[in-house]
């Protein structure tokens, strides 16, 4: 029997796998200095400022359980879900960044969003997207002037089977905040004319109308509001100013008028929207400047019985609000 030779051929193949480290981007956001009116409404913001660079992220689309996670290393401002405290107690910061799921728009941090975008992530594909981030300043309390020296930091990561292309977000500037307001002239003393009782014949009658002004020098780009408080009776929300202790006259009081209408008094508060607050300057424009706010004051009879004669003194306090 003949011997048969057996020949074995072994084919070996080697799969070369390219392993690369995670690409990490440090995204710097250069926030600009800002001017806010001192009493600007809480929630007011600057415009969004884009980061100076971005991050290119490639995702493996077969991993349908991807996630997009954005976190902020900072202290949330009470009452806010996405605004974080800076070193200025009246100013917070809000971050936002693009997510893989919707890379055409940015979303405020923090977020944790599942998925990797079925609309543009086809099976087997490995698309690359350019991820971006931005930030803005937010008014969270009374605005005080000064330089913001510290900010929270943030991080955004994209996951398929592992973390892809994280971005570290950092405010790269120290913006200066200016609290714009007005310098108001000092105390105003008004000398009322002497009048006879016959000029106030009945309850509600008025006489002795006298003009006066409140002068102030204002910063640019604010609107100015005012509330006037009855110094003798701070809880007075009517339009008749109480006479001071020591006044000799009885049955009379004062009214303060703005644009021919009696002013209702309110609390000494600069908060926007305070009770009986009214606007005196719609806008100081881009230059600001000097403003004279005109008023009038007049006697008013308050009782049906005959008023008593003598001195009639009163005082009011005006509180400005810059919005």
PADOVO-921431 format. One line per field, with one value per residue (C-alpha): residue number from 1; x, y, z. Coordinates in nm, 4 decimals. Layout:
BEGIN
num	NUM|...;
xx	X|...;
yy	Y|...;
zz	Z|...;
This chain:
BEGIN
num	1|2|3|4|5|6|7|8|9|10|11|12|13|14|15|16|17|18|19|20|21|22|23|24|25|26|27|28|29|30|31|32|33|34|35|36|37|38|39|40|41|42|43|44|45|46|47|48|49|50|51|52|53|54|55|56|57|58|59|60|61|62|63|64|65|66|67|68|69|70|71|72|73|74|75|76|77|78|79|80|81|82|83|84|85|86|87|88|89|90|91|92|93|94|95|96|97|98|99|100|101|102|103|104|105|106|107|108|109|110|111|112|113|114|115|116|117|118|119|120|121|122|123|124|125|126|127|128|129|130|131|132|133|134|135|136|137|138|139|140|141|142|143|144|145|146|147|148|149|150|151|152|153|154|155|156|157|158|159|160|161|162|163|164|165|166|167|168|169|170|171|172|173|174|175|176|177|178|179|180|181|182|183|184|185|186|187|188|189|190|191|192|193|194|195|196|197|198|199|200|201|202|203|204|205|206|207|208|209|210|211|212|213|214|215|216|217|218|219|220|221|222|223|224|225|226|227|228|229|230|231|232|233|234|235|236|237|238|239|240|241|242|243|244|245|246|247|248|249|250|251|252|253|254|255|256|257|258|259|260|261|262|263|264|265|266|267|268|269|270|271|272|273|274|275|276|277|278|279|280|281|282|283|284|285|286|287|288|289|290|291|292|293|294|295|296|297|298|299|300|301|302|303|304|305|306|307|308|309|310|311|312|313|314|315|316|317|318|319|320|321|322|323;
xx	0.0000|0.1410|0.1972|-0.0085|0.1386|-0.0940|-0.0370|-0.1762|-0.1788|-0.2416|-0.3633|-0.3271|-0.4674|-0.3925|-0.6538|-0.4843|-0.6912|-0.6183|-0.6609|-0.6502|-0.6779|-0.9800|-0.9545|-1.0321|-1.0981|-1.0602|-1.3166|-1.2496|-1.5419|-1.4347|-1.7289|-1.7373|-1.7707|-2.1283|-2.3343|-2.6539|-2.8913|-2.8501|-3.2061|-3.2293|-3.4989|-3.3792|-3.3355|-3.2008|-2.9061|-2.6215|-2.6086|-2.4660|-2.0897|-1.9463|-1.6372|-1.3182|-1.2804|-1.4918|-1.4613|-1.4806|-1.6567|-1.6995|-1.9622|-2.0125|-2.3769|-2.4284|-2.4255|-2.7791|-2.7554|-2.5380|-2.5638|-2.4876|-2.3972|-2.3289|-2.2365|-2.1393|-1.8921|-2.0493|-2.3310|-2.6807|-2.8427|-3.1529|-3.4670|-3.2809|-3.2236|-2.9389|-2.7770|-2.4659|-2.3145|-2.0099|-1.7965|-2.0413|-2.3486|-2.5813|-2.4520|-2.4736|-2.3595|-2.5419|-2.3622|-2.4988|-2.3576|-2.4578|-2.5664|-2.5086|-2.8793|-2.9455|-2.6196|-2.7931|-2.8832|-2.7313|-2.8938|-2.8462|-2.6408|-2.6824|-2.8287|-2.8276|-2.9828|-3.0023|-2.9549|-2.7225|-2.9565|-3.1478|-3.2139|-2.8488|-2.6798|-2.7339|-2.6392|-2.2705|-2.1898|-1.9326|-2.0212|-1.8146|-1.9757|-1.8375|-1.9621|-1.9776|-2.0464|-2.1332|-2.2181|-2.3999|-2.4265|-2.7562|-2.8829|-2.9723|-2.9916|-2.9039|-2.6260|-2.3029|-2.0070|-1.6768|-1.4756|-1.5924|-1.2850|-1.4148|-1.6586|-1.7727|-1.6418|-1.8395|-1.7868|-1.9759|-1.9174|-2.0553|-2.0848|-2.1383|-1.9557|-1.7286|-1.6696|-1.6050|-1.4708|-1.5309|-1.5250|-1.4061|-1.5733|-1.4071|-1.4724|-1.1401|-1.1882|-1.2571|-1.5475|-1.6132|-1.9695|-2.0870|-2.4053|-2.5549|-2.7622|-2.8197|-2.6679|-2.9681|-2.9648|-2.9893|-3.2891|-3.5567|-3.7235|-4.0508|-4.1980|-4.5757|-4.7762|-4.9946|-5.3630|-5.6912|-5.9376|-6.1914|-5.9800|-6.0659|-6.4466|-6.5255|-6.3783|-6.1466|-6.0931|-5.7354|-5.5329|-5.1828|-5.0388|-4.6588|-4.4098|-4.0806|-3.8264|-3.6034|-3.2690|-3.0316|-2.7344|-2.7748|-2.5601|-2.6476|-2.8987|-3.1281|-3.4897|-3.5623|-3.8540|-3.9578|-4.1787|-4.2700|-4.3257|-4.5173|-4.2455|-4.4990|-4.7024|-4.4914|-4.7873|-4.9938|-5.0784|-5.3303|-5.2574|-5.2874|-4.9601|-4.9878|-4.8904|-4.5852|-4.6087|-4.5936|-4.8043|-5.0591|-5.3092|-5.5841|-5.8231|-5.5746|-5.2968|-5.0875|-5.1043|-4.8024|-4.8809|-4.6987|-4.8263|-5.1333|-5.2299|-5.2044|-4.9411|-5.0271|-4.7640|-4.5863|-4.3067|-3.9496|-3.8358|-3.6130|-3.7338|-3.8745|-4.2532|-4.2793|-4.6277|-4.7181|-4.3821|-4.3931|-4.1562|-3.9936|-3.7378|-3.8221|-3.4580|-3.1413|-3.0185|-2.6621|-2.5143|-2.7135|-2.6960|-2.8822|-3.2555|-3.5031|-3.8203|-4.1135|-4.3763|-4.6351|-4.7639|-5.0902|-5.3079|-5.6171|-5.8993|-5.9617|-6.2472|-6.5971|-6.5394|-6.3704|-5.9905|-5.7669|-5.5119|-5.1390|-4.8291|-4.8695|-4.5498|-4.5009|-4.2209|-4.1923|-3.9128|-3.8488|-3.6723|-3.5230|-3.5139|-3.2858|-3.4097;
yy	0.0000|0.3310|0.5960|0.9098|1.2429|1.4828|1.8497|2.1001|2.4634|2.6987|3.0451|3.2971|3.6446|3.9236|4.1898|4.5140|4.7299|5.0970|5.2147|5.5841|5.7844|5.9939|6.3403|6.6032|6.9702|7.2594|7.5073|7.8650|8.1064|8.4738|8.6478|9.0235|9.2873|9.4014|9.6956|9.6193|9.8690|9.8395|9.7141|9.5110|9.2455|8.9044|8.6712|8.9414|8.8166|8.9124|8.7683|8.4192|8.4183|8.1309|7.9367|8.0138|7.6514|7.3375|6.9590|6.7094|6.3961|6.0692|5.8187|5.4495|5.4379|5.0674|5.1506|5.2777|5.3274|5.6360|5.9199|6.2897|6.4155|6.7746|6.8684|7.1893|7.2002|7.4815|7.5936|7.6341|7.9688|7.9065|7.9108|7.8282|7.4938|7.5936|7.9110|7.8850|8.1306|8.3416|8.5458|8.8355|8.7496|8.9343|8.7648|8.3987|8.2095|7.9679|7.7194|7.5461|7.3016|7.0968|6.7375|6.4541|6.3896|6.7421|6.9034|7.1924|7.3626|7.4074|7.2985|7.4461|7.2426|7.0244|6.7514|6.3728|6.2747|5.9173|5.8239|5.9176|6.0709|5.8225|6.0876|6.1196|5.8153|5.5243|5.1652|5.1036|5.4698|5.6665|6.0310|6.3153|6.6281|6.9600|7.0167|7.3706|7.5484|7.8963|8.0841|8.3950|8.6078|8.6145|8.8663|8.6711|8.9513|9.3173|9.4076|9.5312|9.6692|9.4852|9.2203|8.8598|8.6683|8.3110|8.0980|7.7367|7.5002|7.2529|6.9304|6.7671|6.4029|6.1884|5.8109|5.5129|5.2117|5.4490|5.8175|6.0111|6.3624|6.5251|6.9036|7.0927|7.4342|7.7263|8.0997|8.2436|8.6097|8.8172|9.0377|9.3617|9.4420|9.8004|9.8769|10.1776|10.4268|10.7992|11.0529|11.2295|11.5852|11.6265|11.7113|11.9281|12.1960|12.3344|12.6567|12.6535|12.9750|13.0909|13.0593|13.1538|12.8916|13.0286|12.8770|12.5300|12.5542|12.1789|11.8331|11.7485|12.1088|12.1904|12.5106|12.6544|12.4357|12.4742|12.3172|12.1548|11.9276|11.6362|11.6584|11.3720|11.2753|10.9293|10.6622|10.5481|10.2828|10.2630|10.3431|10.5176|10.4424|10.5996|10.5350|10.8098|10.7212|10.9150|10.9832|11.0321|10.7223|10.4777|10.2401|10.5048|10.3883|10.6634|11.0001|11.2330|11.3110|11.3096|11.6282|11.5993|11.6060|11.9639|12.1039|12.3581|12.3339|12.0712|11.9361|11.9855|11.7774|11.7673|11.5949|11.5410|11.5388|11.3953|11.5001|11.6538|11.3303|11.2761|11.0158|10.7189|10.6535|10.3226|10.1470|10.2764|9.9982|9.9919|9.6464|9.6436|9.6467|9.7787|9.8947|10.2302|10.2607|10.4745|10.5488|10.8915|10.8323|10.5899|10.5513|10.7487|10.6526|10.5732|10.8812|10.9290|11.2808|11.5347|11.4986|11.7219|11.5400|11.7819|11.7522|11.9698|11.9811|12.1288|12.1654|11.9500|11.9854|11.6542|11.7184|11.8640|12.0595|12.3946|12.3527|12.4942|12.7544|12.7526|12.5844|12.2717|12.0697|11.7315|11.5149|11.2471|11.0126|10.9192|10.5942|10.5467|10.2184|10.1714|9.9026;
zz	0.0000|-0.0987|0.1637|0.1178|0.2106|0.3899|0.3480|0.5878|0.5090|0.7946|0.7162|0.9903|0.9857|1.2274|1.3049|1.3831|1.6170|1.6445|2.0005|2.0646|2.3823|2.4541|2.3019|2.5625|2.4853|2.7266|2.6050|2.7191|2.7336|2.7514|2.9167|2.8647|3.1340|3.1814|3.2995|3.4872|3.6418|4.0186|4.0676|3.7478|3.7549|3.8756|3.5797|3.3474|3.1421|2.9141|2.5638|2.5248|2.4642|2.2620|2.3622|2.1710|2.0597|2.0274|2.0356|1.7480|1.8675|1.6807|1.8033|1.7152|1.6132|1.6827|2.0529|2.0799|2.4534|2.4319|2.6800|2.6921|3.0393|3.1378|3.4949|3.6726|3.9593|4.1532|4.3843|4.2416|4.3117|4.5276|4.3160|3.9944|3.8246|3.5921|3.7330|3.9491|4.1943|4.1096|4.3489|4.2991|4.5107|4.2714|3.9562|3.8542|3.5456|3.3164|3.0878|2.7819|2.5286|2.2254|2.2753|2.0307|2.0167|1.8878|1.7828|1.6061|1.9331|2.2752|2.5994|2.9474|3.1929|3.3887|3.1670|3.1327|2.8012|2.6693|2.3043|2.0229|1.7713|1.5541|1.2908|1.1896|1.3437|1.1038|1.1992|1.1368|1.0888|1.2852|1.2266|1.3643|1.5010|1.6167|1.9720|2.1099|2.4385|2.5651|2.8843|3.0052|3.3186|3.5081|3.7658|4.0809|4.3389|4.4003|4.1596|4.3145|4.1250|4.1086|3.9275|3.9293|4.0427|4.0471|3.8487|3.8643|3.5983|3.3873|3.1928|2.9079|2.8047|2.5232|2.5567|2.3254|2.4697|2.6557|2.7101|2.3904|2.3499|2.6855|2.7046|3.0093|3.0188|3.1907|3.2056|3.0912|3.1860|3.4961|3.3860|3.5666|3.6701|3.6889|3.8798|3.7028|3.8991|3.9503|4.1866|4.3344|4.4668|4.8420|5.0587|4.8999|5.1081|4.9739|5.1078|5.0679|5.0329|5.3191|5.2316|5.3899|5.5095|5.2619|4.9789|5.1116|5.1325|5.1510|5.2050|4.9152|4.8100|4.7089|4.6902|4.6968|4.4212|4.4193|4.1726|4.2704|4.1031|4.1986|4.0199|3.9432|3.7297|3.5748|3.4152|3.0621|2.9641|3.2636|3.3302|3.6576|3.8875|4.2149|4.5134|4.7602|5.1255|5.3903|5.6513|5.9323|5.8405|5.6313|5.5941|5.4172|5.0629|4.9904|4.8286|5.1284|5.3090|5.6882|5.8761|6.0990|6.4767|6.5992|6.3149|6.4378|6.1509|6.1586|5.8977|5.6149|5.4573|5.1425|4.8078|4.5810|4.2094|3.9085|3.5658|3.7339|3.9120|4.2887|4.3768|4.5961|4.8601|4.9106|5.1010|5.0870|4.8532|4.5453|4.4401|4.0872|4.1020|4.4580|4.5577|4.4007|4.2257|3.9119|3.6256|3.6063|3.3273|3.0490|2.9448|3.0054|2.6581|2.5637|2.7313|3.0507|3.1907|3.3998|3.4674|3.6481|3.7514|3.7917|4.0675|4.2349|4.5908|4.7155|5.0251|5.0572|5.3092|5.4886|5.7331|5.7201|6.0387|6.0077|5.9687|6.2389|6.1405|6.1997|6.0625|5.8477|5.8116|5.6460|5.5134|5.2459|5.1454|4.7831|4.6928|4.3476|4.1597|3.8574|3.6204;
